[in-house]
Structures are given as C-alpha cells and as structure tokens.
C-alpha cells in the first residue's frame, strides 16, 4: 500500500507546468480537462462502432455536462487570475467542478467494465 501512495506524491514533485499556464492550478485543471475530453472522444467513437447501452449513454451525457461546467469554471478562474481579481472563490468552484467531472468519468469507466 505505501508504494501506491508514494507514486502520486513523487509524480507531483516532478509535475511540469504548461508554458502558457497562469499557475500550477491552471495547468492541472487544463490537464484534467484534456483527460476528460479524451474519455469523451473515446466513448463517442466506441458508440459509433457498437451503440452504448442506455445506462452508458446517460453516464456519457453526465460526463459531457460535467466537462462543460468544469471548462466554463476554468475559463472564469483564468479570467480572474489574469485580471488580478480575487480568485479564491473561483478556484474553490473550479476544484468542486473538476471533482464532479472526475467522479463522472469514473462512473463511465465503471459502467464500461
């Protein structure tokens, strides 16, 4: 078990912030959105090959909705940081929306097993 917990900690020590990122939070949010977009794209391609059952379509729709909310939240946060406006409330909302997105992706993955 300790090895599992050590790996993410080590990875976070070596995290490289994207060149155009405003800060680490902005960069990691961007990464999360990229991962979500890839999961959405993958599920859509799979749906074209073999139509998804209704429960997976619902899960995919939830991921898409969560992605859209998280992306808007990220853009709002970036706008606040870029204009030197107080961004703490926006960061809190962004974190909550990214957490919801991560849960939706996990539910989609669990349904595909």
C-alpha atoms as one frame of an Amber mdcrd trajectory, in Angstrom:
protein
   0.000   0.000   0.000   2.638   2.632   0.831   4.075   2.312  -2.674   0.715
   3.268  -4.172   0.635   6.434  -2.114   4.260   7.267  -2.808   3.848   7.176
  -6.574   1.377  10.079  -6.873   3.441  12.096  -4.408   6.577  11.566  -6.463
   4.726  12.401  -9.653   3.506  15.693  -8.189   7.089  16.638  -7.317   8.021
  16.271 -10.971   4.954  17.962 -12.457   5.778  20.339 -15.279   3.520  23.356
 -15.577   2.394  24.100 -19.129   4.288  27.024 -20.695   1.170  29.208 -21.148
  -0.372  28.334 -17.784  -1.073  31.120 -15.326  -0.071  28.923 -12.379   0.012
  25.284 -11.270  -3.726  25.139 -10.567  -4.451  26.431 -14.060  -2.111  23.867
 -15.576  -3.513  20.893 -13.668  -7.080  21.957 -14.449  -6.126  22.071 -18.116
  -4.663  18.566 -17.868  -7.837  17.278 -16.223  -9.947  18.798 -18.994  -7.711
  17.191 -21.624  -8.130  13.787 -19.974 -11.892  14.278 -19.821 -12.030  15.297
 -23.471 -10.099  12.159 -24.409 -12.522   9.991 -22.403 -15.484  11.669 -24.109
 -13.958  11.210 -27.551 -13.131   7.566 -26.837 -16.677   6.835 -25.646 -18.175
   8.568 -28.687 -16.002   6.510 -31.056 -16.965   3.336 -29.212 -20.617   4.339
 -29.519 -20.257   4.594 -33.300 -18.813   1.092 -33.516 -21.164  -0.538 -31.035
 -24.045   1.562 -29.711 -23.754   2.134 -25.981 -26.462   0.740 -23.725 -28.810
   3.376 -22.275 -27.083   3.491 -18.868 -23.707   4.201 -20.504 -25.253   6.852
 -22.747 -26.589   8.513 -19.610 -23.160   8.285 -17.978 -21.536   9.767 -21.094
 -24.042  12.613 -21.133 -23.235  13.298 -17.483 -19.523  13.430 -18.320 -20.178
  15.861 -21.177 -22.308  18.106 -18.956 -19.725  17.986 -16.166 -16.973  18.752
 -18.663 -18.826  21.812 -19.962 -19.404  23.130 -16.432 -15.780  22.499 -15.428
 -14.453  24.146 -18.589 -16.556  27.265 -18.031 -15.399  27.332 -14.422 -11.774
  27.030 -15.560 -12.190  29.888 -18.027 -13.769  32.051 -15.311 -10.924  31.250
 -12.923  -8.343  32.074 -15.614 -10.096  35.366 -16.266  -9.980  36.285 -12.592
  -6.294  35.403 -12.251  -5.355  37.175 -15.487  -7.017  40.406 -14.326  -5.652
  40.150 -10.768  -9.166  39.839  -9.380  -9.653  37.832  -6.172  -9.722  34.270
  -7.461 -10.140  32.156  -4.317 -13.889  31.642  -4.754 -13.379  30.790  -8.420
 -10.645  28.307  -7.531 -12.906  26.629  -4.983 -15.680  26.338  -7.566 -13.235
  25.053 -10.168 -11.961  22.386  -7.774 -15.528  21.292  -6.988 -16.412  21.121
 -10.677 -13.254  19.152 -11.507 -14.061  16.727  -8.691 -17.574  16.245 -10.112
 -16.050  15.696 -13.552 -13.614  13.110 -12.193 -16.467  11.253 -10.499 -18.490
  11.283 -13.721 -15.537   9.889 -15.680 -15.037   7.172 -13.069 -18.723   6.237
 -13.275 -18.444   5.996 -17.064 -15.349   3.786 -16.784 -17.010   1.562 -14.195
 -20.002   1.130 -16.489 -17.794   0.077 -19.391 -16.296  -2.866 -17.479
